[in-house]
Structure formats: structure tokens, C-alpha cells
Amino acid sequence: MLNRLRTIKKRYDELGHFLSSPDAMNDMKIWQDAVKEHSSLEELVATFNEYEGVLNELSSLNELISEADSEMKELIHSESVELTQRSEALAEKLKILLLPKDPNDDKNVMIEIRAGTGGEEAALFGAVLLRMYQRYAERHGFKTELINQGFTEMGGVKEVVMALKGKGAYSRLKFESGVHRVQRVPETESQGRIHTSAATVAVLPEAEAVEVDINPGDLRIDTYRSSGAGGQHVNKTESAIRITHIPTGLVVQCQDEKSQIKNREQAMRVLRSRLYELYRSERDAKEASARKSQVGSGDRSERIRTYNFPQGRVTDHRIGLTLYKLAEFVDGDMDEVIDALIFADRTAKLSGETEE
């Protein structure tokens, strides 16, 4: 591991020298790639530098102990124990930082929310989830954009697609895919009985046009009149777009923009992301080791979390974590669970590499 880390540190220093040279920006593509690579290595190199510093301190203490008196030996031993613990913690951190990074982690994301079992209550819970992710985005400085939205008359979510933009957005939200279950007394319940319903969330990395090759001949594009809120203009013109990708059967629609062209652009964004995720899932399914080192499969049928309103409790079933701060959680204060999911995923991957 040390030889690998020294090689990475050498590369980091070389990139630093290049970026500080007067000719660095002569080729903008090379400069941008160098900036990105240099930035990606920064935390690893800083941790390695700290690790080497601790090892040097330990070495110096070992040299002193042979010449020290009994009182000094006790002090040296105490400090040595503390430094050894620090070195072990840093070594574990370095192992995690050396794990292959998910190439999608820095991408923007598409979040799709659909009402599941439970009728109107499921749709109302979908609206809670939509607001939760919007509030989470605000806390982290991510920008949100509703691409397609279908609401019930009571304000529930039938189906919503939201883009969330910001560095690291996918890395923070990629474990949200799956079935979210709610237990509460619905607004539609007159006798105060607790109901259980569910909504489905899918989180997709937003794909660029160059990442997914879509043959125009594989698309069937239909136009129709928008429905729901939007005013007379929306309902009188055929501005809504439905795109079907014939080889896979994927269907995407968008009606939120007044312009048919804009609706088509938005629908293509969603289609690219769904195709990108489909192809990636098919590739990962062929790699058994990759499946073993995941916190959750990301499958839409997997129940991942329960929100129990009467008890103020939220439970993530994949890692067995329960928090009694549901009000804060659905207001976007999700980091404790998300950090725990990321840590569990890294630990599982590290264990998988060790076994191999």
C-alpha cells in the first residue's frame, strides 16, 4: 500500500508543478483534466502526509526510549500508544480512500418519485418525499428543477421527476432508490387508524449526450395536449411530449413547459439517464462481486426505509439504523443516515477487496 501511495503522491506533485507553470492553460482540455485529477487526489495525499508524519513521530519516540529514564519512558509510552492509534485510524482511512471511486459520484441526478400502494395517502406521502429532497438540496446548495410533475387534487404526487444539480449530488443520494414506506394516520382517515402505504424513489445519475448513443430511428415521439394545472395555453396546444425508446420499451413524457421543443429536450434528458442506468445495471448484474459490495441493490422493489409518524421514528432497513427525529429528517436533515449508508458501503467494499 505504501508504494502505491508514494506513486500517487508523486503524481499529485507533478500535477501541481504543471498547473503552476505558465504554459499550463495553452490546452484547455489538458488543463481541465489536470485540475480534476489534482483535486481528486487532494484528500488522499493530505491523509498520506499526515500518516507519514505520525510514523516519523513514532520512529523518533522509539529512538528516545533507549536513553530515557523510567519517568520519561512512561511518558514516551503513553504518547506512543496515542500515536499508534492515530496511525491505525489513518491507515484505515487510506484504505477506504484507495477504493475505486464511483465514476458517477460527481454527477447531477434525476430523482423520480411515484405513488405506490395506498391510494391517495401514498400520493400525499410522495409529496412529503419530494419536499424532503428539495429541503436537503437547499441545505447542501444543490439546485432543483422539476422536469415532469403529476399531482393529485389534494396535492399528492402521482409521479414527479426532479433534476438535482451540484457537485457530489449523486454520491449523496444514490442510496435513496427503493420503496419508502410510511405509517401514519392519513388526512383521509376519519377514525384515527394508522395506515401503511408506500412510494417508490429512483435516483439516476444524469447522463450527458456523449455518454449514451441514442439512434433517432429507435424513438417514437408522440405529442398530445397537456392535462392538469397550467392555464388555457397548456390545455389548448399539443405541447406535451411522449417519447418511447422502442428497443427497451422505456417511455418518458414531459408536459411542464409551454414549448413543445423544451418538453422534448427535458424528456430526452430523462430518457438518457434512464438508459444510462439500465445499461449500467445490466453490466453490474454480470459482476457478482460488485453486487456483494453494495449497501442496497437500488432495485425499486426493495423496501429500504420506514417513516413511522406516530412514534416520530425513521428506520433504514439496510443498515438497521433507527432515529427518533422524523420531523427533522423529512425537513431535509438526512445526513446522519446518508453518512452511515456511505460508510457501510465503503466498509462492505473494503471487506470485499480484502477477501479477494
BALOBA-1460 file (C-alpha; in Angstrom, 3 decimals):
// residues 356
<rec num="1" residu="m" x="0.000" y="0.000" z="0.000"/>
<rec num="2" residu="l" x="2.843" y="2.401" z="0.851"/>
<rec num="3" residu="n" x="4.458" y="2.047" z="-2.590"/>
<rec num="4" residu="r" x="1.118" y="2.739" z="-4.249"/>
<rec num="5" residu="l" x="0.590" y="5.805" z="-2.053"/>
<rec num="6" residu="r" x="4.065" y="7.161" z="-2.822"/>
<rec num="7" residu="t" x="3.385" y="6.771" z="-6.554"/>
<rec num="8" residu="i" x="0.103" y="8.675" z="-6.178"/>
<rec num="9" residu="k" x="1.818" y="11.409" z="-4.166"/>
<rec num="10" residu="k" x="4.474" y="11.761" z="-6.875"/>
<rec num="11" residu="r" x="1.735" y="12.107" z="-9.495"/>
<rec num="12" residu="y" x="-0.033" y="14.711" z="-7.331"/>
<rec num="13" residu="d" x="3.182" y="16.767" z="-7.044"/>
<rec num="14" residu="e" x="3.800" y="16.512" z="-10.798"/>
<rec num="15" residu="l" x="0.282" y="17.784" z="-11.495"/>
<rec num="16" residu="g" x="0.836" y="20.645" z="-9.035"/>
<rec num="17" residu="h" x="4.020" y="21.699" z="-10.827"/>
<rec num="18" residu="f" x="2.275" y="21.502" z="-14.193"/>
<rec num="19" residu="l" x="-0.714" y="23.581" z="-13.062"/>
<rec num="20" residu="s" x="1.574" y="26.288" z="-11.677"/>
<rec num="21" residu="s" x="3.577" y="26.517" z="-14.913"/>
<rec num="22" residu="p" x="2.970" y="29.477" z="-17.273"/>
<rec num="23" residu="d" x="2.072" y="27.179" z="-20.200"/>
<rec num="24" residu="a" x="-0.479" y="25.123" z="-18.270"/>
<rec num="25" residu="m" x="-3.521" y="26.729" z="-19.918"/>
<rec num="26" residu="n" x="-2.293" y="26.506" z="-23.503"/>
<rec num="27" residu="d" x="-4.508" y="23.465" z="-23.995"/>
<rec num="28" residu="m" x="-7.721" y="23.962" z="-22.014"/>
<rec num="29" residu="k" x="-8.771" y="20.291" z="-22.247"/>
<rec num="30" residu="i" x="-5.470" y="19.076" z="-20.782"/>
<rec num="31" residu="w" x="-5.607" y="21.813" z="-18.110"/>
<rec num="32" residu="q" x="-9.174" y="20.919" z="-17.082"/>
<rec num="33" residu="d" x="-8.310" y="17.215" z="-16.879"/>
<rec num="34" residu="a" x="-5.239" y="18.025" z="-14.764"/>
<rec num="35" residu="v" x="-7.270" y="20.244" z="-12.393"/>
<rec num="36" residu="k" x="-9.865" y="17.499" z="-11.967"/>
<rec num="37" residu="e" x="-7.258" y="14.796" z="-11.320"/>
<rec num="38" residu="h" x="-5.277" y="17.008" z="-8.926"/>
<rec num="39" residu="s" x="-8.445" y="17.807" z="-6.974"/>
<rec num="40" residu="s" x="-9.471" y="14.131" z="-6.809"/>
<rec num="41" residu="l" x="-6.125" y="13.190" z="-5.228"/>
<rec num="42" residu="e" x="-6.016" y="16.042" z="-2.698"/>
<rec num="43" residu="e" x="-7.691" y="14.324" z="0.274"/>
<rec num="44" residu="l" x="-5.757" y="11.091" z="-0.268"/>
<rec num="45" residu="v" x="-2.382" y="12.857" z="-0.415"/>
<rec num="46" residu="a" x="-3.183" y="15.050" z="2.612"/>
<rec num="47" residu="t" x="-4.133" y="11.949" z="4.621"/>
<rec num="48" residu="f" x="-0.972" y="10.151" z="3.484"/>
<rec num="49" residu="n" x="1.160" y="13.132" z="4.512"/>
<rec num="50" residu="e" x="-0.460" y="13.086" z="7.947"/>
<rec num="51" residu="y" x="0.082" y="9.321" z="8.167"/>
<rec num="52" residu="e" x="3.789" y="9.655" z="7.294"/>
<rec num="53" residu="g" x="4.147" y="12.429" z="9.882"/>
<rec num="54" residu="v" x="2.704" y="10.168" z="12.601"/>
<rec num="55" residu="l" x="5.016" y="7.307" z="11.585"/>
<rec num="56" residu="n" x="8.021" y="9.660" z="11.774"/>
<rec num="57" residu="e" x="6.970" y="10.771" z="15.251"/>
<rec num="58" residu="l" x="6.687" y="7.148" z="16.358"/>
<rec num="59" residu="s" x="10.132" y="6.408" z="14.969"/>
<rec num="60" residu="s" x="11.615" y="9.345" z="16.871"/>
<rec num="61" residu="l" x="9.992" y="8.178" z="20.119"/>
<rec num="62" residu="n" x="11.424" y="4.674" z="19.661"/>
<rec num="63" residu="e" x="14.906" y="6.181" z="19.334"/>
<rec num="64" residu="l" x="14.451" y="8.201" z="22.537"/>
<rec num="65" residu="i" x="13.158" y="5.388" z="24.707"/>
<rec num="66" residu="s" x="16.508" y="3.575" z="24.982"/>
<rec num="67" residu="e" x="18.139" y="6.634" z="26.578"/>
<rec num="68" residu="a" x="15.222" y="7.770" z="28.747"/>
<rec num="69" residu="d" x="14.812" y="7.300" z="32.494"/>
<rec num="70" residu="s" x="11.804" y="5.420" z="33.941"/>
<rec num="71" residu="e" x="9.625" y="8.534" z="34.284"/>
<rec num="72" residu="m" x="10.387" y="9.641" z="30.735"/>
<rec num="73" residu="k" x="9.770" y="6.107" z="29.432"/>
<rec num="74" residu="e" x="6.284" y="6.213" z="30.890"/>
<rec num="75" residu="l" x="5.532" y="9.500" z="29.109"/>
<rec num="76" residu="i" x="7.004" y="8.191" z="25.862"/>
<rec num="77" residu="h" x="4.943" y="5.007" z="26.146"/>
<rec num="78" residu="s" x="1.741" y="6.992" z="26.713"/>
<rec num="79" residu="e" x="2.411" y="9.210" z="23.687"/>
<rec num="80" residu="s" x="3.400" y="6.177" z="21.629"/>
<rec num="81" residu="v" x="0.065" y="4.485" z="22.343"/>
<rec num="82" residu="e" x="-1.820" y="7.594" z="21.238"/>
<rec num="83" residu="l" x="0.236" y="7.914" z="18.032"/>
<rec num="84" residu="t" x="-0.213" y="4.224" z="17.253"/>
<rec num="85" residu="q" x="-3.986" y="4.599" z="17.497"/>
<rec num="86" residu="r" x="-3.845" y="7.631" z="15.181"/>
<rec num="87" residu="s" x="-1.690" y="5.755" z="12.677"/>
<rec num="88" residu="e" x="-4.107" y="2.796" z="12.649"/>
<rec num="89" residu="a" x="-7.096" y="5.098" z="12.115"/>
<rec num="90" residu="l" x="-5.290" y="6.904" z="9.282"/>
<rec num="91" residu="a" x="-4.295" y="3.588" z="7.701"/>
<rec num="92" residu="e" x="-7.958" y="2.526" z="7.638"/>
<rec num="93" residu="k" x="-8.945" y="5.858" z="6.118"/>
<rec num="94" residu="l" x="-6.272" y="5.464" z="3.439"/>
<rec num="95" residu="k" x="-7.589" y="2.014" z="2.539"/>
<rec num="96" residu="i" x="-11.053" y="3.495" z="2.042"/>
<rec num="97" residu="l" x="-9.719" y="6.433" z="0.001"/>
<rec num="98" residu="l" x="-7.838" y="3.993" z="-2.232"/>
<rec num="99" residu="l" x="-11.047" y="2.178" z="-3.153"/>
<rec num="100" residu="p" x="-12.091" y="2.756" z="-6.777"/>
<rec num="101" residu="k" x="-14.350" y="5.790" z="-6.911"/>
<rec num="102" residu="d" x="-17.793" y="5.523" z="-8.441"/>
<rec num="103" residu="p" x="-17.391" y="7.467" z="-11.721"/>
<rec num="104" residu="n" x="-20.928" y="8.802" z="-11.299"/>
<rec num="105" residu="d" x="-20.403" y="10.313" z="-7.832"/>
<rec num="106" residu="d" x="-19.897" y="13.882" z="-9.067"/>
<rec num="107" residu="k" x="-22.821" y="13.792" z="-11.495"/>
<rec num="108" residu="n" x="-26.123" y="15.594" z="-11.194"/>
<rec num="109" residu="v" x="-29.088" y="13.340" z="-10.513"/>
<rec num="110" residu="m" x="-32.611" y="12.666" z="-11.647"/>
<rec num="111" residu="i" x="-34.966" y="11.761" z="-8.802"/>
<rec num="112" residu="e" x="-38.202" y="10.028" z="-9.768"/>
<rec num="113" residu="i" x="-40.946" y="9.695" z="-7.148"/>
<rec num="114" residu="r" x="-44.067" y="7.605" z="-7.762"/>
<rec num="115" residu="a" x="-47.006" y="6.833" z="-5.512"/>
<rec num="116" residu="g" x="-47.161" y="3.142" z="-4.629"/>
<rec num="117" residu="t" x="-49.674" y="1.117" z="-2.650"/>
<rec num="118" residu="g" x="-52.048" y="3.150" z="-0.520"/>
<rec num="119" residu="g" x="-54.068" y="5.296" z="-2.910"/>
<rec num="120" residu="e" x="-54.310" y="8.997" z="-2.073"/>
<rec num="121" residu="e" x="-52.285" y="8.547" z="1.130"/>
<rec num="122" residu="a" x="-49.390" y="7.119" z="-0.909"/>
<rec num="123" residu="a" x="-49.562" y="10.159" z="-3.196"/>
<rec num="124" residu="l" x="-49.560" y="12.532" z="-0.198"/>
<rec num="125" residu="f" x="-46.522" y="10.717" z="1.191"/>
<rec num="126" residu="g" x="-44.860" y="11.119" z="-2.216"/>
<rec num="127" residu="a" x="-45.307" y="14.881" z="-1.775"/>
<rec num="128" residu="v" x="-43.579" y="14.617" z="1.633"/>
<rec num="129" residu="l" x="-40.632" y="12.859" z="-0.012"/>
<rec num="130" residu="l" x="-40.461" y="15.487" z="-2.767"/>
<rec num="131" residu="r" x="-40.265" y="18.295" z="-0.212"/>
<rec num="132" residu="m" x="-37.716" y="16.308" z="1.823"/>
<rec num="133" residu="y" x="-35.333" y="16.088" z="-1.129"/>
<rec num="134" residu="q" x="-35.922" y="19.740" z="-2.024"/>
<rec num="135" residu="r" x="-35.062" y="20.770" z="1.554"/>
<rec num="136" residu="y" x="-31.995" y="18.500" z="1.522"/>
<rec num="137" residu="a" x="-30.865" y="20.161" z="-1.703"/>
<rec num="138" residu="e" x="-31.249" y="23.608" z="-0.113"/>
<rec num="139" residu="r" x="-29.093" y="22.555" z="2.850"/>
<rec num="140" residu="h" x="-26.291" y="21.426" z="0.510"/>
<rec num="141" residu="g" x="-26.508" y="24.196" z="-2.055"/>
<rec num="142" residu="f" x="-27.835" y="21.930" z="-4.790"/>
<rec num="143" residu="k" x="-30.200" y="23.393" z="-7.382"/>
<rec num="144" residu="t" x="-33.511" y="21.656" z="-8.088"/>
<rec num="145" residu="e" x="-35.586" y="21.664" z="-11.249"/>
<rec num="146" residu="l" x="-38.943" y="19.955" z="-11.683"/>
<rec num="147" residu="i" x="-38.894" y="18.318" z="-15.103"/>
<rec num="148" residu="n" x="-42.198" y="16.489" z="-15.053"/>
<rec num="149" residu="q" x="-44.875" y="16.607" z="-12.392"/>
<rec num="150" residu="g" x="-48.184" y="14.894" z="-11.868"/>
<rec num="151" residu="f" x="-50.147" y="15.877" z="-8.755"/>
<rec num="152" residu="t" x="-53.489" y="14.774" z="-7.375"/>
<rec num="153" residu="e" x="-56.260" y="17.228" z="-6.491"/>
<rec num="154" residu="m" x="-55.204" y="17.009" z="-2.817"/>
<rec num="155" residu="g" x="-51.594" y="17.921" z="-3.671"/>
<rec num="156" residu="g" x="-50.224" y="14.385" z="-3.611"/>
<rec num="157" residu="v" x="-47.623" y="13.095" z="-6.062"/>
<rec num="158" residu="k" x="-48.690" y="10.639" z="-8.731"/>
<rec num="159" residu="e" x="-45.331" y="10.889" z="-10.486"/>
<rec num="160" residu="v" x="-42.625" y="13.533" z="-10.337"/>
<rec num="161" residu="v" x="-39.225" y="13.789" z="-11.985"/>
<rec num="162" residu="m" x="-36.810" y="16.301" z="-10.455"/>
<rec num="163" residu="a" x="-33.277" y="17.181" z="-11.526"/>
<rec num="164" residu="l" x="-30.866" y="17.984" z="-8.729"/>
<rec num="165" residu="k" x="-27.655" y="19.771" z="-9.715"/>
<rec num="166" residu="g" x="-24.449" y="20.128" z="-7.742"/>
<rec num="167" residu="k" x="-21.023" y="18.539" z="-7.298"/>
<rec num="168" residu="g" x="-21.336" y="15.244" z="-5.485"/>
<rec num="169" residu="a" x="-25.131" y="15.131" z="-5.746"/>
<rec num="170" residu="y" x="-25.200" y="11.509" z="-6.874"/>
<rec num="171" residu="s" x="-22.683" y="10.429" z="-4.219"/>
<rec num="172" residu="r" x="-25.015" y="11.763" z="-1.510"/>
<rec num="173" residu="l" x="-28.326" y="10.464" z="-2.888"/>
<rec num="174" residu="k" x="-27.530" y="7.250" z="-4.763"/>
<rec num="175" residu="f" x="-28.733" y="5.031" z="-1.916"/>
<rec num="176" residu="e" x="-32.233" y="6.565" z="-1.902"/>
<rec num="177" residu="s" x="-33.551" y="4.276" z="-4.647"/>
<rec num="178" residu="g" x="-36.195" y="1.827" z="-3.488"/>
<rec num="179" residu="v" x="-39.518" y="1.605" z="-1.664"/>
<rec num="180" residu="h" x="-40.139" y="4.132" z="1.113"/>
<rec num="181" residu="r" x="-42.877" y="3.019" z="3.494"/>
<rec num="182" residu="v" x="-44.941" y="5.324" z="5.701"/>
<rec num="183" residu="q" x="-47.023" y="4.520" z="8.776"/>
<rec num="184" residu="r" x="-49.341" y="7.310" z="9.917"/>
<rec num="185" residu="v" x="-52.936" y="8.424" z="10.298"/>
<rec num="186" residu="p" x="-53.917" y="9.717" z="6.837"/>
<rec num="187" residu="e" x="-55.689" y="13.010" z="6.298"/>
<rec num="188" residu="t" x="-58.436" y="10.957" z="4.660"/>
<rec num="189" residu="e" x="-58.913" y="8.743" z="7.776"/>
<rec num="190" residu="s" x="-61.838" y="9.809" z="9.980"/>
<rec num="191" residu="q" x="-61.410" y="7.239" z="12.768"/>
<rec num="192" residu="g" x="-57.740" y="7.855" z="13.584"/>
<rec num="193" residu="r" x="-56.450" y="4.482" z="12.378"/>
<rec num="194" residu="i" x="-52.815" y="4.146" z="11.322"/>
<rec num="195" residu="h" x="-52.386" y="3.170" z="7.688"/>
<rec num="196" residu="t" x="-49.345" y="1.817" z="5.879"/>
<rec num="197" residu="s" x="-48.625" y="2.978" z="2.359"/>
<rec num="198" residu="a" x="-45.585" y="3.429" z="0.158"/>
<rec num="199" residu="a" x="-43.913" y="5.487" z="-2.534"/>
<rec num="200" residu="t" x="-41.133" y="4.470" z="-4.889"/>
<rec num="201" residu="v" x="-37.987" y="6.521" z="-5.438"/>
<rec num="202" residu="a" x="-35.448" y="6.060" z="-8.230"/>
<rec num="203" residu="v" x="-32.206" y="8.054" z="-8.268"/>
<rec num="204" residu="l" x="-30.412" y="8.133" z="-11.614"/>
<rec num="205" residu="p" x="-27.111" y="9.819" z="-12.500"/>
<rec num="206" residu="e" x="-27.846" y="12.392" z="-15.192"/>
<rec num="207" residu="a" x="-26.131" y="11.262" z="-18.369"/>
<rec num="208" residu="e" x="-24.571" y="13.566" z="-20.934"/>
<rec num="209" residu="a" x="-25.454" y="13.157" z="-24.593"/>
<rec num="210" residu="v" x="-21.979" y="11.773" z="-25.365"/>
<rec num="211" residu="e" x="-22.391" y="9.011" z="-22.760"/>
<rec num="212" residu="v" x="-25.483" y="7.396" z="-24.274"/>
<rec num="213" residu="d" x="-25.788" y="6.815" z="-28.006"/>
<rec num="214" residu="i" x="-29.466" y="7.052" z="-28.952"/>
<rec num="215" residu="n" x="-30.428" y="6.214" z="-32.513"/>
<rec num="216" residu="p" x="-33.221" y="8.609" z="-33.600"/>
<rec num="217" residu="g" x="-34.717" y="5.708" z="-35.544"/>
<rec num="218" residu="d" x="-35.280" y="3.884" z="-32.244"/>
<rec num="219" residu="l" x="-37.599" y="6.614" z="-30.957"/>
<rec num="220" residu="r" x="-41.338" y="7.041" z="-31.328"/>
<rec num="221" residu="i" x="-42.362" y="10.594" z="-30.448"/>
<rec num="222" residu="d" x="-45.985" y="11.466" z="-29.780"/>
<rec num="223" residu="t" x="-47.493" y="14.838" z="-28.981"/>
<rec num="224" residu="y" x="-50.671" y="15.457" z="-27.003"/>
<rec num="225" residu="r" x="-52.457" y="18.155" z="-25.056"/>
<rec num="226" residu="s" x="-51.274" y="18.723" z="-21.518"/>
<rec num="227" residu="s" x="-53.615" y="17.995" z="-18.642"/>
<rec num="228" residu="g" x="-53.903" y="19.457" z="-15.164"/>
<rec num="229" residu="a" x="-52.922" y="22.883" z="-13.949"/>
<rec num="230" residu="g" x="-51.231" y="25.205" z="-16.382"/>
<rec num="231" residu="g" x="-53.798" y="27.595" z="-17.737"/>
<rec num="232" residu="q" x="-55.605" y="27.789" z="-21.049"/>
<rec num="233" residu="h" x="-52.434" y="27.793" z="-23.138"/>
<rec num="234" residu="v" x="-51.303" y="24.455" z="-21.761"/>
<rec num="235" residu="n" x="-54.595" y="22.752" z="-22.495"/>
<rec num="236" residu="k" x="-55.194" y="24.220" z="-25.959"/>
<rec num="237" residu="t" x="-51.887" y="23.304" z="-27.628"/>
<rec num="238" residu="e" x="-50.292" y="19.912" z="-28.207"/>
<rec num="239" residu="s" x="-47.092" y="20.853" z="-26.364"/>
<rec num="240" residu="a" x="-46.770" y="17.685" z="-24.256"/>
<rec num="241" residu="i" x="-44.279" y="15.086" z="-25.468"/>
<rec num="242" residu="r" x="-44.171" y="11.324" z="-25.038"/>
<rec num="243" residu="i" x="-41.011" y="9.524" z="-26.193"/>
<rec num="244" residu="t" x="-40.851" y="5.738" z="-26.451"/>
<rec num="245" residu="h" x="-37.470" y="4.022" z="-26.824"/>
<rec num="246" residu="i" x="-38.558" y="1.070" z="-28.935"/>
<rec num="247" residu="p" x="-35.659" y="-1.395" z="-28.218"/>
<rec num="248" residu="t" x="-36.099" y="-1.189" z="-24.433"/>
<rec num="249" residu="g" x="-39.748" y="-0.138" z="-24.165"/>
<rec num="250" residu="l" x="-38.833" y="2.814" z="-21.915"/>
<rec num="251" residu="v" x="-41.433" y="5.596" z="-22.034"/>
<rec num="252" residu="v" x="-40.759" y="9.196" z="-20.962"/>
<rec num="253" residu="q" x="-43.173" y="12.095" z="-21.060"/>
<rec num="254" residu="c" x="-42.983" y="15.776" z="-20.253"/>
<rec num="255" residu="q" x="-45.703" y="18.445" z="-20.309"/>
<rec num="256" residu="d" x="-44.489" y="21.120" z="-17.902"/>
<rec num="257" residu="e" x="-43.113" y="23.560" z="-20.473"/>
<rec num="258" residu="k" x="-45.324" y="25.588" z="-22.810"/>
<rec num="259" residu="s" x="-42.922" y="24.895" z="-25.668"/>
<rec num="260" residu="q" x="-43.011" y="21.535" z="-27.389"/>
<rec num="261" residu="i" x="-39.282" y="21.870" z="-28.125"/>
<rec num="262" residu="k" x="-38.438" y="22.424" z="-24.460"/>
<rec num="263" residu="n" x="-40.609" y="19.496" z="-23.396"/>
<rec num="264" residu="r" x="-38.769" y="17.321" z="-25.895"/>
<rec num="265" residu="e" x="-35.378" y="18.442" z="-24.538"/>
<rec num="266" residu="q" x="-36.460" y="17.687" z="-20.980"/>
<rec num="267" residu="a" x="-37.858" y="14.286" z="-21.951"/>
<rec num="268" residu="m" x="-34.597" y="13.401" z="-23.714"/>
<rec num="269" residu="r" x="-32.648" y="14.299" z="-20.558"/>
<rec num="270" residu="v" x="-34.726" y="11.835" z="-18.565"/>
<rec num="271" residu="l" x="-34.508" y="9.162" z="-21.270"/>
<rec num="272" residu="r" x="-30.697" y="9.423" z="-21.451"/>
<rec num="273" residu="s" x="-30.455" y="8.990" z="-17.691"/>
<rec num="274" residu="r" x="-32.815" y="6.005" z="-17.648"/>
<rec num="275" residu="l" x="-30.929" y="4.303" z="-20.491"/>
<rec num="276" residu="y" x="-27.587" y="5.034" z="-18.830"/>
<rec num="277" residu="e" x="-28.829" y="3.453" z="-15.598"/>
<rec num="278" residu="l" x="-30.350" y="0.482" z="-17.450"/>
<rec num="279" residu="y" x="-27.110" y="-0.305" z="-19.277"/>
<rec num="280" residu="r" x="-25.089" y="0.176" z="-16.093"/>
<rec num="281" residu="s" x="-27.384" y="-2.136" z="-14.115"/>
<rec num="282" residu="e" x="-27.092" y="-4.813" z="-16.776"/>
<rec num="283" residu="r" x="-23.300" y="-4.544" z="-16.631"/>
<rec num="284" residu="d" x="-23.216" y="-4.680" z="-12.827"/>
<rec num="285" residu="a" x="-25.539" y="-7.682" z="-12.779"/>
<rec num="286" residu="k" x="-22.829" y="-9.649" z="-14.578"/>
<rec num="287" residu="e" x="-20.322" y="-8.873" z="-11.846"/>
<rec num="288" residu="a" x="-21.243" y="-10.897" z="-8.765"/>
<rec num="289" residu="s" x="-18.519" y="-9.294" z="-6.644"/>
<rec num="290" residu="a" x="-19.945" y="-5.841" z="-7.322"/>
<rec num="291" residu="r" x="-23.365" y="-6.894" z="-6.074"/>
<rec num="292" residu="k" x="-21.879" y="-8.237" z="-2.845"/>
<rec num="293" residu="s" x="-20.285" y="-4.912" z="-2.034"/>
<rec num="294" residu="q" x="-23.386" y="-2.746" z="-2.157"/>
<rec num="295" residu="v" x="-25.477" y="-1.450" z="0.730"/>
<rec num="296" residu="g" x="-28.609" y="-1.903" z="-1.367"/>
<rec num="297" residu="s" x="-29.346" y="-3.120" z="-4.841"/>
<rec num="298" residu="g" x="-31.061" y="0.104" z="-5.825"/>
<rec num="299" residu="d" x="-33.937" y="-2.012" z="-7.084"/>
<rec num="300" residu="r" x="-37.240" y="-0.158" z="-6.996"/>
<rec num="301" residu="s" x="-38.888" y="-3.178" z="-5.371"/>
<rec num="302" residu="e" x="-36.550" y="-3.201" z="-2.365"/>
<rec num="303" residu="r" x="-38.062" y="-1.744" z="0.815"/>
<rec num="304" residu="i" x="-35.326" y="0.476" z="2.172"/>
<rec num="305" residu="r" x="-36.869" y="2.749" z="4.802"/>
<rec num="306" residu="t" x="-39.901" y="3.156" z="7.065"/>
<rec num="307" residu="y" x="-41.231" y="6.506" z="8.286"/>
<rec num="308" residu="n" x="-43.361" y="5.985" z="11.418"/>
<rec num="309" residu="f" x="-45.104" y="9.268" z="12.219"/>
<rec num="310" residu="p" x="-46.923" y="8.279" z="15.465"/>
<rec num="311" residu="q" x="-43.579" y="7.335" z="17.052"/>
<rec num="312" residu="g" x="-41.526" y="10.025" z="15.291"/>
<rec num="313" residu="r" x="-39.246" y="7.267" z="14.034"/>
<rec num="314" residu="v" x="-37.354" y="6.675" z="10.787"/>
<rec num="315" residu="t" x="-35.658" y="3.325" z="10.194"/>
<rec num="316" residu="d" x="-33.277" y="2.414" z="7.391"/>
<rec num="317" residu="h" x="-33.614" y="-1.346" z="6.980"/>
<rec num="318" residu="r" x="-30.390" y="-1.905" z="5.038"/>
<rec num="319" residu="i" x="-28.130" y="-0.863" z="7.910"/>
<rec num="320" residu="g" x="-30.535" y="-1.322" z="10.804"/>
<rec num="321" residu="l" x="-30.354" y="2.345" z="11.824"/>
<rec num="322" residu="t" x="-33.290" y="3.952" z="13.656"/>
<rec num="323" residu="l" x="-33.541" y="7.642" z="14.545"/>
<rec num="324" residu="y" x="-36.251" y="9.268" z="16.645"/>
<rec num="325" residu="k" x="-36.157" y="12.577" z="14.797"/>
<rec num="326" residu="l" x="-38.574" y="12.046" z="11.956"/>
<rec num="327" residu="a" x="-39.738" y="15.683" z="11.772"/>
<rec num="328" residu="e" x="-36.163" y="16.878" z="11.249"/>
<rec num="329" residu="f" x="-35.438" y="14.082" z="8.773"/>
<rec num="330" residu="v" x="-38.367" y="14.843" z="6.464"/>
<rec num="331" residu="d" x="-37.354" y="18.508" z="6.667"/>
<rec num="332" residu="g" x="-34.132" y="17.567" z="4.877"/>
<rec num="333" residu="d" x="-31.876" y="16.785" z="7.849"/>
<rec num="334" residu="m" x="-30.856" y="13.438" z="6.334"/>
<rec num="335" residu="d" x="-27.077" y="13.477" z="6.664"/>
<rec num="336" residu="e" x="-26.801" y="11.145" z="9.666"/>
<rec num="337" residu="v" x="-28.468" y="8.340" z="7.718"/>
<rec num="338" residu="i" x="-26.766" y="9.166" z="4.421"/>
<rec num="339" residu="d" x="-23.308" y="9.274" z="6.054"/>
<rec num="340" residu="a" x="-23.998" y="5.913" z="7.722"/>
<rec num="341" residu="l" x="-25.034" y="4.413" z="4.366"/>
<rec num="342" residu="i" x="-21.878" y="5.702" z="2.666"/>
<rec num="343" residu="f" x="-19.707" y="4.341" z="5.496"/>
<rec num="344" residu="a" x="-21.440" y="0.932" z="5.344"/>
<rec num="345" residu="d" x="-20.971" y="0.788" z="1.574"/>
<rec num="346" residu="r" x="-17.270" y="1.617" z="1.827"/>
<rec num="347" residu="t" x="-16.778" y="-0.918" z="4.612"/>
<rec num="348" residu="a" x="-18.502" y="-3.623" z="2.562"/>
<rec num="349" residu="k" x="-16.366" y="-2.832" z="-0.479"/>
<rec num="350" residu="l" x="-13.204" y="-2.802" z="1.645"/>
<rec num="351" residu="s" x="-14.153" y="-6.187" z="3.093"/>
<rec num="352" residu="g" x="-14.777" y="-7.480" z="-0.421"/>
<rec num="353" residu="e" x="-11.334" y="-6.354" z="-1.594"/>
<rec num="354" residu="t" x="-9.710" y="-7.932" z="1.457"/>
<rec num="355" residu="e" x="-11.407" y="-11.276" z="0.730"/>
<rec num="356" residu="e" x="-10.194" y="-11.164" z="-2.857"/>
